[in-house]
């Protein structure tokens, strides 16, 4: 698969086969990830590959977070939602938490580093896709959860940028048509504002 095909065909995958992903393939994808552009070569990313007990703890935490969203935590609905979240995480072939190191209190530098981490995540996902491995980039409440930091052993200077779920796709969603022209403005003259 060439680069442009990968860019145009990659999809967010929600359902994965249970087949494991070869660690050598993961390592190659991570090698691609860390070749992302980054201002001043800060290389602000860190990839935590969750396995065994760590993945189990993440699944348990996801279950707890589902329960915390219900007024009646003992209801059948709350229990089913919690169990579904637990099963989903626990059965994933690959879970990787990506953090961004905070090297500066300068908000511009922080934005630059977060952008670099986002580029690294995209590189990783595209490298996986080129090998037939799909992925899902998850954010939301979990990335803000201090218990996730504890599970992965992240330092205080790290913030979670992504929780990535990956594996061989059980199904590949259809492409949603995007109107390119809605995303482009060709600027030919600078506007003067005085």
GUTOR-444611 format. One record per residue: x, y, z of N, C-alpha, C in turn; residue in one letter. Coordinates in Angstrom, 1 decimal. Example, Ala and Ser with C-alpha at 12.3 -4.5 7.8 and 13.67 -1.06 7.14 Angstrom:
! residues 2
+--------+--------+--------+--------+--------+--------+--------+--------+--------+-----+
!     nX !     nY !     nZ !    caX !    caY !    caZ !     cX !     cY !     cZ ! res !
+--------+--------+--------+--------+--------+--------+--------+--------+--------+-----+
!   13.2 !   -5.7 !    7.8 !   12.3 !   -4.5 !    7.8 !   13.2 !   -3.3 !    7.8 !   A !
!   12.8 !   -2.2 !    7.1 !   13.7 !   -1.1 !    7.1 !   12.9 !    0.0 !    7.9 !   S !
+--------+--------+--------+--------+--------+--------+--------+--------+--------+-----+
This chain:
! residues 194
+--------+--------+--------+--------+--------+--------+--------+--------+--------+-----+
!     nX !     nY !     nZ !    caX !    caY !    caZ !     cX !     cY !     cZ ! res !
+--------+--------+--------+--------+--------+--------+--------+--------+--------+-----+
!    0.9 !   -1.2 !    0.0 !    0.0 !    0.0 !    0.0 !    0.9 !    1.2 !    0.0 !   X !
!    0.7 !    2.1 !   -0.9 !    1.5 !    3.4 !   -0.9 !    0.9 !    4.4 !    0.0 !   X !
!    1.6 !    5.4 !    0.3 !    1.3 !    6.4 !    1.3 !   -0.1 !    7.0 !    1.1 !   X !
!   -0.4 !    7.5 !   -0.1 !   -1.6 !    8.1 !   -0.4 !   -2.8 !    7.1 !   -0.3 !   X !
!   -2.6 !    5.9 !   -0.7 !   -3.7 !    4.9 !   -0.5 !   -4.0 !    4.7 !    0.9 !   X !
!   -2.9 !    4.6 !    1.7 !   -3.1 !    4.5 !    3.2 !   -3.9 !    5.7 !    3.8 !   X !
!   -3.5 !    6.9 !    3.3 !   -4.2 !    8.1 !    3.8 !   -5.7 !    8.1 !    3.5 !   X !
!   -6.0 !    7.6 !    2.2 !   -7.4 !    7.7 !    1.7 !   -8.2 !    6.5 !    2.2 !   X !
!   -7.6 !    5.4 !    2.5 !   -8.4 !    4.2 !    2.9 !   -8.5 !    4.0 !    4.4 !   X !
!   -7.6 !    4.6 !    5.2 !   -7.7 !    4.4 !    6.6 !   -9.0 !    4.7 !    7.2 !   X !
!   -9.5 !    3.9 !    8.1 !  -10.8 !    4.2 !    8.8 !  -10.6 !    3.9 !   10.3 !   X !
!  -11.5 !    4.5 !   11.1 !  -11.5 !    4.2 !   12.5 !  -12.2 !    2.9 !   12.6 !   X !
!  -11.6 !    2.0 !   13.3 !  -12.1 !    0.6 !   13.5 !  -12.7 !    0.5 !   14.9 !   X !
!  -13.9 !   -0.1 !   14.9 !  -14.5 !   -0.2 !   16.2 !  -14.6 !   -1.7 !   16.7 !   X !
!  -14.6 !   -2.6 !   15.7 !  -14.7 !   -4.0 !   16.0 !  -13.4 !   -4.7 !   15.5 !   X !
!  -12.8 !   -5.5 !   16.4 !  -11.5 !   -6.1 !   16.1 !  -11.6 !   -7.6 !   16.2 !   X !
!  -10.9 !   -8.3 !   15.4 !  -10.7 !   -9.8 !   15.5 !   -9.8 !  -10.0 !   16.8 !   X !
!   -9.9 !  -11.2 !   17.3 !   -9.1 !  -11.5 !   18.6 !   -7.7 !  -11.8 !   18.3 !   X !
!   -7.3 !  -11.9 !   17.0 !   -5.9 !  -12.3 !   16.7 !   -4.9 !  -11.3 !   17.3 !   X !
!   -3.8 !  -11.8 !   17.8 !   -2.8 !  -10.9 !   18.4 !   -2.0 !  -10.2 !   17.2 !   X !
!   -1.5 !   -9.1 !   17.6 !   -0.6 !   -8.4 !   16.6 !    0.8 !   -8.6 !   16.9 !   X !
!    1.6 !   -9.0 !   15.9 !    3.0 !   -9.4 !   16.1 !    3.8 !   -8.2 !   16.7 !   X !
!    4.5 !   -8.5 !   17.8 !    5.3 !   -7.4 !   18.5 !    6.3 !   -6.7 !   17.5 !   X !
!    6.8 !   -7.5 !   16.6 !    7.8 !   -6.9 !   15.6 !    7.0 !   -5.8 !   14.7 !   X !
!    5.8 !   -6.1 !   14.3 !    5.0 !   -5.2 !   13.6 !    4.7 !   -3.9 !   14.4 !   X !
!    4.4 !   -4.1 !   15.7 !    4.1 !   -3.0 !   16.5 !    5.4 !   -2.1 !   16.6 !   X !
!    6.5 !   -2.8 !   16.8 !    7.8 !   -2.0 !   16.9 !    8.1 !   -1.2 !   15.6 !   X !
!    7.8 !   -1.8 !   14.5 !    8.0 !   -1.1 !   13.2 !    7.1 !    0.1 !   13.1 !   X !
!    5.9 !   -0.1 !   13.6 !    4.9 !    1.1 !   13.5 !    5.3 !    2.2 !   14.5 !   X !
!    5.9 !    1.8 !   15.7 !    6.4 !    2.7 !   16.6 !    7.6 !    3.5 !   16.1 !   X !
!    8.4 !    2.8 !   15.3 !    9.6 !    3.4 !   14.7 !    9.1 !    4.5 !   13.7 !   X !
!    8.0 !    4.2 !   13.0 !    7.4 !    5.2 !   12.1 !    6.9 !    6.4 !   12.9 !   X !
!    6.3 !    6.1 !   14.0 !    5.6 !    7.1 !   14.9 !    6.7 !    8.1 !   15.3 !   X !
!    7.8 !    7.7 !   15.8 !    8.8 !    8.6 !   16.4 !    9.6 !    9.4 !   15.3 !   X !
!    9.2 !    9.2 !   14.0 !    9.8 !   10.0 !   13.0 !    8.9 !   11.2 !   12.6 !   X !
!    7.9 !   11.5 !   13.5 !    7.0 !   12.6 !   13.3 !    7.8 !   13.9 !   13.4 !   X !
!    7.3 !   15.0 !   12.7 !    8.0 !   16.3 !   12.9 !    7.7 !   16.8 !   14.3 !   X !
!    8.8 !   17.5 !   14.8 !    8.6 !   18.1 !   16.1 !    9.6 !   19.3 !   16.2 !   X !
!    9.0 !   20.4 !   16.6 !    9.8 !   21.6 !   16.7 !   10.9 !   21.5 !   17.8 !   X !
!   12.1 !   21.9 !   17.5 !   13.2 !   21.8 !   18.4 !   13.6 !   20.4 !   18.9 !   X !
!   13.2 !   19.4 !   18.1 !   13.5 !   18.0 !   18.4 !   13.2 !   17.6 !   19.9 !   X !
!   12.1 !   18.1 !   20.4 !   11.8 !   17.8 !   21.8 !   11.3 !   16.3 !   21.9 !   X !
!   10.8 !   15.7 !   20.9 !   10.4 !   14.3 !   20.9 !    9.5 !   14.1 !   22.2 !   X !
!    8.4 !   14.8 !   22.3 !    7.6 !   14.9 !   23.5 !    6.7 !   13.7 !   23.8 !   X !
!    6.8 !   12.6 !   23.0 !    5.9 !   11.5 !   23.1 !    6.4 !   10.4 !   23.9 !   X !
!    5.5 !    9.6 !   24.4 !    5.9 !    8.3 !   25.1 !    4.7 !    7.4 !   24.8 !   X !
!    5.0 !    6.1 !   24.4 !    4.0 !    5.1 !   24.1 !    4.1 !    4.0 !   25.1 !   X !
!    3.0 !    3.8 !   25.8 !    2.8 !    2.8 !   26.8 !    2.0 !    1.6 !   26.2 !   X !
!    2.7 !    0.5 !   25.9 !    2.0 !   -0.7 !   25.4 !    1.4 !   -1.5 !   26.5 !   X !
!    0.1 !   -1.5 !   26.7 !   -0.5 !   -2.2 !   27.9 !   -0.6 !   -3.7 !   27.6 !   X !
!   -0.2 !   -4.5 !   28.5 !   -0.3 !   -5.9 !   28.4 !   -0.7 !   -6.5 !   29.7 !   X !
!   -1.2 !   -7.7 !   29.6 !   -1.5 !   -8.5 !   30.8 !   -2.3 !   -7.7 !   31.9 !   X !
!   -1.6 !   -7.6 !   33.1 !   -2.3 !   -7.0 !   34.2 !   -2.6 !   -5.6 !   34.0 !   X !
!   -1.8 !   -4.8 !   33.3 !   -2.0 !   -3.4 !   33.0 !   -3.3 !   -3.3 !   32.2 !   X !
!   -3.5 !   -4.1 !   31.2 !   -4.7 !   -4.0 !   30.3 !   -5.9 !   -4.4 !   31.1 !   X !
!   -5.7 !   -5.4 !   32.0 !   -6.8 !   -5.8 !   32.9 !   -7.2 !   -4.7 !   33.8 !   X !
!   -6.3 !   -4.0 !   34.4 !   -6.6 !   -2.8 !   35.2 !   -7.3 !   -1.7 !   34.5 !   X !
!   -6.8 !   -1.5 !   33.2 !   -7.5 !   -0.5 !   32.4 !   -9.0 !   -0.9 !   32.1 !   X !
!   -9.2 !   -2.1 !   31.8 !  -10.5 !   -2.6 !   31.6 !  -11.4 !   -2.4 !   32.8 !   X !
!  -10.8 !   -2.7 !   34.0 !  -11.6 !   -2.6 !   35.3 !  -11.9 !   -1.1 !   35.5 !   X !
!  -10.9 !   -0.2 !   35.2 !  -11.2 !    1.2 !   35.4 !  -12.2 !    1.7 !   34.4 !   X !
!  -12.2 !    1.3 !   33.2 !  -13.2 !    1.7 !   32.2 !  -14.6 !    1.2 !   32.7 !   X !
!  -14.7 !    0.0 !   33.3 !  -16.0 !   -0.5 !   33.9 !  -16.4 !    0.5 !   35.0 !   X !
!  -15.5 !    0.8 !   35.9 !  -15.9 !    1.7 !   37.0 !  -16.4 !    3.1 !   36.5 !   X !
!  -15.7 !    3.6 !   35.5 !  -16.1 !    4.9 !   34.9 !  -17.5 !    4.8 !   34.3 !   X !
!  -17.8 !    3.7 !   33.7 !  -19.2 !    3.5 !   33.2 !  -20.2 !    3.6 !   34.3 !   X !
!  -19.9 !    2.8 !   35.4 !  -20.8 !    2.8 !   36.5 !  -21.0 !    4.2 !   37.1 !   X !
!  -19.9 !    4.9 !   37.2 !  -19.9 !    6.3 !   37.8 !  -20.8 !    7.2 !   37.1 !   X !
!  -21.1 !    6.9 !   35.9 !  -22.1 !    7.7 !   35.1 !  -23.5 !    7.5 !   35.3 !   X !
!  -23.8 !    6.5 !   36.2 !  -25.2 !    6.1 !   36.5 !  -25.6 !    6.6 !   37.9 !   X !
!  -26.8 !    7.1 !   38.0 !  -27.3 !    7.4 !   39.3 !  -27.5 !    6.1 !   40.1 !   X !
!  -28.2 !    5.1 !   39.5 !  -28.4 !    3.8 !   40.2 !  -27.3 !    2.9 !   39.6 !   X !
!  -26.2 !    2.8 !   40.4 !  -25.1 !    1.9 !   40.0 !  -25.4 !    0.5 !   40.0 !   X !
!  -26.5 !    0.1 !   40.7 !  -26.8 !   -1.3 !   40.9 !  -27.9 !   -1.7 !   39.9 !   X !
!  -28.3 !   -0.8 !   39.0 !  -29.3 !   -1.2 !   38.0 !  -28.8 !   -2.2 !   37.0 !   X !
!  -29.6 !   -2.9 !   36.4 !  -29.2 !   -3.9 !   35.4 !  -28.5 !   -3.1 !   34.2 !   X !
!  -29.0 !   -2.0 !   33.9 !  -28.5 !   -1.2 !   32.8 !  -27.0 !   -0.8 !   33.1 !   X !
!  -26.8 !   -0.3 !   34.3 !  -25.5 !    0.1 !   34.7 !  -24.5 !   -1.1 !   34.7 !   X !
!  -25.0 !   -2.2 !   35.2 !  -24.1 !   -3.4 !   35.3 !  -23.7 !   -3.9 !   33.9 !   X !
!  -24.7 !   -3.9 !   33.0 !  -24.5 !   -4.3 !   31.6 !  -23.5 !   -3.4 !   30.9 !   X !
!  -23.7 !   -2.1 !   31.1 !  -22.8 !   -1.1 !   30.5 !  -21.4 !   -1.2 !   31.0 !   X !
!  -21.3 !   -1.4 !   32.3 !  -19.9 !   -1.6 !   32.9 !  -19.3 !   -2.9 !   32.3 !   X !
!  -20.0 !   -4.0 !   32.3 !  -19.5 !   -5.3 !   31.8 !  -19.1 !   -5.2 !   30.3 !   X !
!  -19.9 !   -4.5 !   29.5 !  -19.6 !   -4.3 !   28.1 !  -18.3 !   -3.5 !   27.9 !   X !
!  -18.1 !   -2.5 !   28.7 !  -16.9 !   -1.7 !   28.6 !  -15.7 !   -2.5 !   29.0 !   X !
!  -15.8 !   -3.3 !   30.1 !  -14.8 !   -4.2 !   30.6 !  -14.4 !   -5.2 !   29.5 !   X !
!  -15.4 !   -5.8 !   28.9 !  -15.1 !   -6.9 !   27.9 !  -14.4 !   -6.3 !   26.7 !   X !
!  -14.9 !   -5.1 !   26.2 !  -14.3 !   -4.5 !   25.1 !  -12.8 !   -4.3 !   25.2 !   X !
!  -12.5 !   -3.6 !   26.3 !  -11.0 !   -3.3 !   26.6 !  -10.2 !   -4.6 !   26.7 !   X !
!  -10.8 !   -5.5 !   27.5 !  -10.1 !   -6.8 !   27.9 !   -9.8 !   -7.7 !   26.6 !   X !
!  -10.7 !   -7.6 !   25.7 !  -10.6 !   -8.4 !   24.5 !   -9.8 !   -7.8 !   23.3 !   X !
!   -9.4 !   -6.5 !   23.5 !   -8.6 !   -5.9 !   22.5 !   -7.3 !   -6.5 !   22.3 !   X !
!   -6.8 !   -6.7 !   21.1 !   -5.5 !   -7.3 !   20.8 !   -4.4 !   -6.3 !   21.3 !   X !
!   -4.6 !   -5.0 !   21.1 !   -3.6 !   -4.0 !   21.4 !   -4.2 !   -2.8 !   22.0 !   X !
!   -3.6 !   -2.3 !   23.1 !   -4.0 !   -1.1 !   23.7 !   -2.7 !   -0.3 !   24.0 !   X !
!   -2.6 !    0.9 !   23.5 !   -1.5 !    1.8 !   23.7 !   -1.9 !    3.1 !   24.2 !   X !
!   -1.3 !    3.6 !   25.3 !   -1.6 !    4.9 !   25.8 !   -0.4 !    5.8 !   25.4 !   X !
!   -0.7 !    7.0 !   24.8 !    0.3 !    7.9 !   24.3 !    0.2 !    9.1 !   25.2 !   X !
!    1.4 !    9.5 !   25.7 !    1.5 !   10.7 !   26.5 !    2.3 !   11.8 !   25.8 !   X !
!    2.0 !   13.0 !   26.2 !    2.8 !   14.2 !   25.8 !    3.6 !   14.7 !   27.0 !   X !
!    4.9 !   14.8 !   26.9 !    5.7 !   15.4 !   28.0 !    5.5 !   16.9 !   28.0 !   X !
!    5.4 !   17.5 !   29.1 !    5.3 !   18.9 !   29.3 !    6.7 !   19.4 !   29.7 !   X !
!    7.4 !   20.0 !   28.8 !    8.8 !   20.5 !   29.0 !    8.8 !   22.0 !   29.4 !   X !
!    7.7 !   22.7 !   29.2 !    7.7 !   24.1 !   29.4 !    6.3 !   24.6 !   29.8 !   X !
!    6.3 !   25.7 !   30.5 !    5.0 !   26.3 !   30.9 !    4.6 !   27.3 !   29.8 !   X !
!    5.4 !   27.5 !   28.8 !    5.1 !   28.3 !   27.6 !    3.9 !   27.7 !   26.9 !   X !
!    2.8 !   28.4 !   26.7 !    1.6 !   27.7 !   26.1 !    1.9 !   27.5 !   24.6 !   X !
!    2.7 !   28.3 !   23.9 !    3.1 !   28.0 !   22.5 !    3.8 !   26.7 !   22.4 !   X !
!    4.8 !   26.5 !   23.3 !    5.7 !   25.3 !   23.3 !    4.8 !   24.1 !   23.6 !   X !
!    3.9 !   24.3 !   24.5 !    3.0 !   23.1 !   24.9 !    2.1 !   22.7 !   23.7 !   X !
!    1.6 !   23.7 !   22.9 !    0.8 !   23.4 !   21.7 !    1.7 !   22.7 !   20.7 !   X !
!    2.9 !   23.2 !   20.5 !    3.8 !   22.6 !   19.5 !    4.0 !   21.2 !   19.8 !   X !
!    4.3 !   20.9 !   21.1 !    4.6 !   19.5 !   21.5 !    3.3 !   18.6 !   21.4 !   X !
!    2.2 !   19.2 !   21.7 !    0.9 !   18.4 !   21.6 !    0.7 !   18.1 !   20.1 !   X !
!    1.0 !   19.0 !   19.2 !    0.8 !   18.8 !   17.8 !    1.8 !   17.7 !   17.3 !   X !
!    3.0 !   17.7 !   17.9 !    4.0 !   16.7 !   17.5 !    3.6 !   15.3 !   17.9 !   X !
!    3.0 !   15.2 !   19.1 !    2.5 !   14.0 !   19.6 !    1.3 !   13.5 !   18.7 !   X !
!    0.5 !   14.4 !   18.3 !   -0.6 !   14.0 !   17.4 !   -0.1 !   13.5 !   16.1 !   X !
!    1.0 !   14.1 !   15.6 !    1.6 !   13.6 !   14.3 !    2.1 !   12.2 !   14.5 !   X !
!    2.8 !   12.0 !   15.7 !    3.3 !   10.7 !   16.0 !    2.2 !    9.6 !   16.0 !   X !
!    1.1 !   10.0 !   16.6 !   -0.1 !    9.1 !   16.7 !   -0.5 !    8.7 !   15.3 !   X !
!   -0.7 !    9.8 !   14.5 !   -1.1 !    9.5 !   13.1 !   -0.2 !    8.7 !   12.3 !   X !
!    1.1 !    8.9 !   12.5 !    2.2 !    8.1 !   11.8 !    2.0 !    6.6 !   12.3 !   X !
!    1.8 !    6.4 !   13.6 !    1.6 !    5.1 !   14.1 !    0.4 !    4.4 !   13.5 !   X !
!   -0.7 !    5.1 !   13.5 !   -1.9 !    4.5 !   13.0 !   -1.8 !    4.2 !   11.5 !   X !
!   -1.2 !    5.0 !   10.7 !   -1.0 !    4.8 !    9.3 !    0.0 !    3.6 !    9.1 !   X !
!    1.0 !    3.5 !    9.9 !    2.0 !    2.4 !    9.7 !    1.2 !    1.1 !   10.0 !   X !
!    0.4 !    1.1 !   11.1 !   -0.4 !   -0.1 !   11.4 !   -1.3 !   -0.5 !   10.2 !   X !
!   -2.0 !    0.6 !    9.7 !   -2.9 !    0.4 !    8.6 !   -2.2 !   -0.2 !    7.4 !   X !
!   -1.0 !    0.2 !    7.1 !   -0.3 !   -0.3 !    5.9 !    0.0 !   -1.8 !    6.1 !   X !
!   -0.1 !   -2.3 !    7.3 !    0.1 !   -3.8 !    7.6 !   -1.2 !   -4.5 !    7.8 !   X !
!   -2.3 !   -3.8 !    7.5 !   -3.6 !   -4.5 !    7.7 !   -4.2 !   -4.4 !    9.1 !   X !
!   -3.6 !   -3.6 !   10.0 !   -4.0 !   -3.5 !   11.3 !   -4.8 !   -2.2 !   11.5 !   X !
!   -6.0 !   -2.2 !   12.0 !   -6.8 !   -1.1 !   12.2 !   -6.7 !   -0.5 !   13.6 !   X !
!   -7.2 !    0.7 !   13.8 !   -7.0 !    1.4 !   15.1 !   -8.1 !    2.4 !   15.3 !   X !
!   -8.2 !    2.7 !   16.6 !   -9.2 !    3.8 !   17.0 !   -8.5 !    4.7 !   18.0 !   X !
!   -8.5 !    6.0 !   17.8 !   -7.9 !    7.0 !   18.6 !   -9.0 !    7.4 !   19.6 !   X !
!   -8.9 !    7.1 !   20.9 !   -9.9 !    7.5 !   21.8 !   -9.4 !    8.6 !   22.8 !   X !
!  -10.2 !    9.5 !   23.1 !   -9.9 !   10.5 !   24.1 !  -11.1 !   10.6 !   25.0 !   X !
!  -11.4 !   11.7 !   25.6 !  -12.6 !   11.8 !   26.5 !  -12.2 !   11.7 !   28.0 !   X !
!  -13.1 !   11.2 !   28.8 !  -12.9 !   11.2 !   30.2 !  -11.7 !   10.4 !   30.6 !   X !
!  -11.5 !    9.3 !   29.9 !  -10.4 !    8.4 !   30.3 !   -9.0 !    9.1 !   30.3 !   X !
!   -8.8 !   10.0 !   29.3 !   -7.5 !   10.6 !   29.2 !   -7.2 !   11.6 !   30.3 !   X !
!   -8.3 !   12.1 !   30.9 !   -8.2 !   13.0 !   32.1 !   -8.1 !   12.3 !   33.4 !   X !
!   -8.3 !   11.0 !   33.4 !   -8.4 !   10.2 !   34.6 !   -7.1 !   10.0 !   35.3 !   X !
!   -6.9 !   10.4 !   36.5 !   -5.6 !   10.3 !   37.2 !   -5.3 !    8.8 !   37.4 !   X !
!   -6.3 !    8.0 !   37.6 !   -6.1 !    6.5 !   37.8 !   -5.4 !    5.9 !   36.5 !   X !
!   -5.7 !    6.4 !   35.3 !   -5.0 !    6.0 !   34.2 !   -3.5 !    6.3 !   34.3 !   X !
!   -3.2 !    7.5 !   34.7 !   -1.7 !    7.8 !   35.0 !   -1.1 !    6.8 !   35.9 !   X !
!   -1.8 !    6.4 !   37.0 !   -1.3 !    5.4 !   37.9 !   -1.1 !    4.0 !   37.3 !   X !
!   -2.0 !    3.6 !   36.4 !   -2.0 !    2.3 !   35.8 !   -0.7 !    2.2 !   34.9 !   X !
!   -0.4 !    3.3 !   34.1 !    0.7 !    3.2 !   33.2 !    2.0 !    3.7 !   33.9 !   X !
!    1.9 !    4.3 !   35.0 !    3.1 !    4.8 !   35.7 !    3.6 !    6.1 !   35.1 !   X !
!    2.7 !    6.9 !   34.5 !    3.2 !    8.2 !   33.9 !    3.6 !    9.2 !   35.0 !   X !
!    4.5 !   10.0 !   34.6 !    5.0 !   11.1 !   35.5 !    4.1 !   12.3 !   35.5 !   X !
!    4.3 !   13.2 !   36.5 !    3.5 !   14.4 !   36.6 !    3.6 !   15.3 !   35.4 !   X !
!    4.8 !   15.2 !   34.7 !    5.0 !   16.1 !   33.5 !    4.4 !   15.5 !   32.3 !   X !
!    3.7 !   14.4 !   32.4 !    3.0 !   13.8 !   31.2 !    1.5 !   14.0 !   31.2 !   X !
!    1.0 !   14.3 !   30.1 !   -0.5 !   14.3 !   29.9 !   -0.9 !   13.3 !   28.8 !   X !
!   -2.0 !   12.6 !   29.1 !   -2.4 !   11.6 !   28.1 !   -3.0 !   12.3 !   26.9 !   X !
!   -2.5 !   12.0 !   25.7 !   -2.9 !   12.5 !   24.5 !   -3.9 !   11.6 !   23.7 !   X !
!   -3.7 !   10.3 !   24.0 !   -4.5 !    9.3 !   23.2 !   -4.5 !    8.0 !   23.9 !   X !
!   -5.6 !    7.3 !   23.8 !   -5.7 !    5.9 !   24.1 !   -6.0 !    5.2 !   22.8 !   X !
!   -5.1 !    4.4 !   22.3 !   -5.3 !    3.7 !   21.0 !   -5.7 !    2.3 !   21.2 !   X !
!   -6.7 !    1.9 !   20.5 !   -7.2 !    0.5 !   20.4 !   -6.8 !    0.0 !   19.1 !   X !
!   -6.2 !   -1.2 !   18.9 !   -5.8 !   -1.6 !   17.6 !   -5.9 !   -3.2 !   17.5 !   X !
!   -6.0 !   -3.6 !   16.3 !   -6.1 !   -5.0 !   16.0 !   -6.5 !   -5.2 !   14.5 !   X !
!   -6.6 !   -6.4 !   14.1 !   -7.1 !   -6.7 !   12.8 !   -8.6 !   -6.5 !   12.7 !   X !
!   -9.0 !   -5.7 !   11.7 !  -10.4 !   -5.3 !   11.7 !  -11.4 !   -6.5 !   11.5 !   X !
!  -12.4 !   -6.5 !   12.3 !  -13.5 !   -7.5 !   12.0 !  -14.4 !   -6.9 !   10.9 !   X !
!  -14.6 !   -5.6 !   10.9 !  -15.3 !   -5.0 !    9.8 !  -14.7 !   -3.6 !    9.6 !   X !
!  -14.7 !   -3.1 !    8.3 !  -14.2 !   -1.8 !    8.0 !  -15.4 !   -0.9 !    7.6 !   X !
!  -15.6 !    0.1 !    8.4 !  -16.7 !    1.0 !    8.0 !  -16.6 !    1.6 !    6.6 !   X !
!  -17.7 !    1.9 !    6.0 !  -17.7 !    2.6 !    4.7 !  -17.2 !    4.0 !    4.9 !   X !
!  -16.6 !    4.5 !    3.9 !  -16.1 !    5.8 !    3.9 !  -17.2 !    6.8 !    3.9 !   X !
!  -17.1 !    7.8 !    4.8 !  -18.1 !    8.9 !    4.8 !  -17.6 !    9.9 !    3.8 !   X !
!  -18.5 !   10.3 !    2.9 !  -18.1 !   11.2 !    1.8 !  -17.8 !   12.6 !    2.5 !   X !
!  -16.7 !   13.2 !    2.1 !  -16.3 !   14.5 !    2.6 !  -16.2 !   15.4 !    1.4 !   X !
!  -16.7 !   16.6 !    1.6 !  -16.7 !   17.6 !    0.5 !  -15.4 !   18.4 !    0.8 !   X !
!  -14.4 !   18.2 !    0.0 !  -13.1 !   18.8 !    0.1 !  -13.2 !   20.3 !    0.0 !   X !
!  -14.1 !   20.8 !   -0.9 !  -14.2 !   22.3 !   -1.1 !  -14.7 !   23.0 !    0.1 !   X !
!  -15.4 !   22.3 !    1.0 !  -15.8 !   23.0 !    2.3 !  -14.7 !   23.2 !    3.2 !   X !
!  -13.6 !   22.6 !    3.0 !  -12.4 !   22.7 !    3.9 !  -11.3 !   23.5 !    3.3 !   X !
!  -11.5 !   24.1 !    2.2 !  -10.4 !   24.9 !    1.5 !  -10.9 !   26.3 !    1.2 !   X !
!  -10.0 !   27.2 !    1.5 !  -10.1 !   28.6 !    1.0 !   -8.8 !   28.9 !    0.3 !   X !
!   -8.8 !   29.3 !   -1.0 !   -7.6 !   29.7 !   -1.7 !   -7.5 !   31.2 !   -1.5 !   X !
!   -6.4 !   31.6 !   -0.9 !   -6.2 !   33.1 !   -0.6 !   -5.2 !   33.6 !   -1.6 !   X !
!   -5.7 !   34.6 !   -2.4 !   -4.8 !   35.2 !   -3.4 !   -4.3 !   36.6 !   -3.0 !   X !
!   -5.1 !   37.3 !   -2.2 !   -4.7 !   38.6 !   -1.8 !   -4.8 !   38.8 !   -0.3 !   X !
!   -3.9 !   39.4 !    0.3 !   -3.9 !   39.7 !    1.7 !   -4.9 !   40.8 !    2.0 !   X !
!   -5.7 !   40.6 !    3.0 !   -6.7 !   41.6 !    3.4 !   -6.0 !   42.6 !    4.3 !   X !
!   -6.2 !   43.9 !    4.1 !   -5.6 !   44.9 !    4.9 !   -6.6 !   45.4 !    5.9 !   X !
!   -6.2 !   45.3 !    7.2 !   -7.0 !   45.8 !    8.2 !   -6.3 !   46.8 !    9.0 !   X !
!   -6.8 !   48.1 !    9.0 !   -6.1 !   49.1 !    9.7 !   -7.0 !   49.7 !   10.8 !   X !
+--------+--------+--------+--------+--------+--------+--------+--------+--------+-----+
